């Protein structure tokens, strides 16, 4: 039987083991994201969000962000959620981002 690809036993067993998961692949949907409820714990995502015109709901370490990052400016309406290395988890839970 020339022309048929050779399938190793390992590939066949892997394919058989993963085949029950195939039915779930076409039903995956992205979660609806509310752009008004985004919290960023690092400054790079904050800069990217602001560049896209999205004001984050909360940002970690806003005092130092305003001190070290001049552009884009952070609006006063943004909530400080604590330090970048230790965000306030209770506040994040209450905010429900």
N, C-alpha and C positions, 0 to 999 in steps of 0.2 A: 504494500500500500504506500506508494510513493506520493508525496505531496501533503500528507497529513502531518501536522506537527506532533512531535513526541511530548507527551505530558508525563512529568515525573510523578511518582507516587505521592511525594510530599505536597505537590501542587494540587493534585486531585483530592487528597484528604483535607487540605486547607479550604478548597472551594466547597467541598461537601459540608464542612463544619460551619462555614460562613453563609451558606445558602439560605438558612432560615431567616437571616437578617435582611435579605433582599426586599421583602415586602414592605419594610419600614422606610426604605430609602426614598420612595416617591412621596411620602406623606410628611416629610420634614418641612416645617414652615418657620420663618424667622419670627421672633417675638416682636410685637409692636413696641416701638421705643418712643417714649414721650420726650422730645428734646428739651422740655422745660424741667425735667427731673434728673438731669445728668450730674453726677458728682465725680470730680476728677481728683485723684490723690497724688498725682505728679504734675509738674508744671508743663511738660511738653504737650500732653493732651489738652491742657487748658489753652495753650497758645494755638493749637490746631483748631479747637472748638471756636475760639474767638475769631480766628481767621476765616472760618466758615460762616460766621455771623450767628453762632449759637452761644448764648450766655449760659454758662454752667450754673446749676442750682447751688452747688457747694464746691469749695476748693480747699485743699489742705494748705495750711501755712500761708494765709493770705497776706499777713504783714510782711513776711520776707519776700513773697512774690512781688509785692508793690515796691519793695526796696531794691531787689536785684533785677527784675524784669520790667523794662519800661514800655515795651511795645509787644503786643497790644495791651492797652490798659485794662485793668480789671474793674468792672463796675462795682459800685458800693452795695448793690443789692445781693451780691454773692455772699453766702454764709460760709464762715470759717469752720471747718470740721476737725480742727486740731492739727497736729504735726504730720508731716509726710510719712515719717517713720512710725508714728503712733497715732493714727486717727481716732477720734472719739467714736467708738462703736455704738454707744448708747444713742448718741445724736444721729448717727447714720441710720440706726434702726427706726428712730422717730421720724426721720425725713422721708423714708421709704423711696429712695431714688430708683 
